[in-house]
Amino acid sequence: MRAATLKGSEAEIGDSVRNDSPGPRRLRYAPWVDTAFEWLTRFFAFLVFSLLLAILASLLVGSQLSIEKFGFSFLWTSDWDPVKEKFGALVPIYGTLVTSAIAMLIGVPVSFGIALFLTELSPAWLKRPLGTAIELLAAIPSIIYGMWGLFVFVPLFQTYLQPLMIGTLGKVPVFGALFAGPPMGIGMFAAGLILSIMVIPFITAVMRDVFEIVPPMLKESAYGLGATTWEVVWRVVLPYTKVGVIGGIMLGLGRALGETMAVTFVIGNAHRLAASLMAPGNSIASALANEFTEAVDDLYFSALIELGLILFLITTVVLGLSKLLLLQLARGEGTKA
């Protein structure tokens, strides 16, 4: 009897609590909010394309005079004489591609090694300080890299490393011409080295972040089957993060192609085509930085604008090729080699 009374009282208390407590608030549905949000995000998306088209159109209009006079011969002509109004983009294009290639050949393996060490091999007490140091390198302005390269790196490179490279690599058949010449310190190879130091933090940061998103279960399963660290990275981590890795490499390449101040300090700024990497050269960005204020003639100014147009097209082609590479890798997934 007493138990029945207690159950009845508990039921009454529960009913009173349920009756007194307010129910869930009903959200008001406004269809126009979703529509407005959709159109707002669509506007921002098309704004990016509009800016790209506006930049391309302004470069085309600014370089119209140079395009009409020189045509496609502007691309493979090495002359650059503002007095005689003879202009060619071969030397800046060559310098841009060569210095960027040197930077990527040095920067990508080093960045991969640093990211691999941070995510797989580094002790816990070293991960945060080393990661912070990498991020600080990415925050240093490019002009500081250029000043350090000119006043610190170039004298050391000219005194110690460059004579050693000329005396050893310069005597190798066929490839020796790339390292021939007097040790002047400045040149395309020095510019490529400075660029590699600049792109390493960007590539490393992206690789480290994408390596850390790999599910631990996948790596632990591979280790459980007896795989080594290199096999885990090559067979598990890289296939899982290939899109992010290629994206980080493309980010570094874009930085190398468009870098201005650091390259201007150490490349030599000479409109001269040379087979040796030790010789002074020029790049599109450094040519624009050095000569834009001196372009008083319309044709001179138009030629510089056309250099900017060529750099824009080079970066677009590079990004397009990287996208095709990603599509090819995605198409090959699940197939046997």
RABELWO-V800530 format. One line per field, one symbol per residue. ss: DSSP state (H for helix, E for strand, C for the rest). Layout:
ss = ???
This chain:
ss = CHHHHHHHHHHHHHHHHHHHCCCCCCCCCCHHHHHHHHHHHHHHHHHHHHHHHHHHHHHHHHCHHHHHHHCCHHHHCCCEECCCCEECCHHHHHHHHHHHHHHHHHHHHHHHHHHHHHHHHCCHHHHHHHHHHHHHHHHCCHHHHHHHHHHHHHHHHHHHHHHHHHHHHHHCCCHHHHHCCCCCCCCHHHHHHHHHHHHHHHHHHHHHHHHHCCCHHHHHHHHHCCCCHHHHHHHHHHHHHHHHHHHHHHHHHHHHHHCCHHHHHHCECCCCCCCCCCCCECCHHHHHHHHHHHCCCHHHHHHHHHHHHHHHHHHHHHHHHHHHHHHHHHHCCCCCC
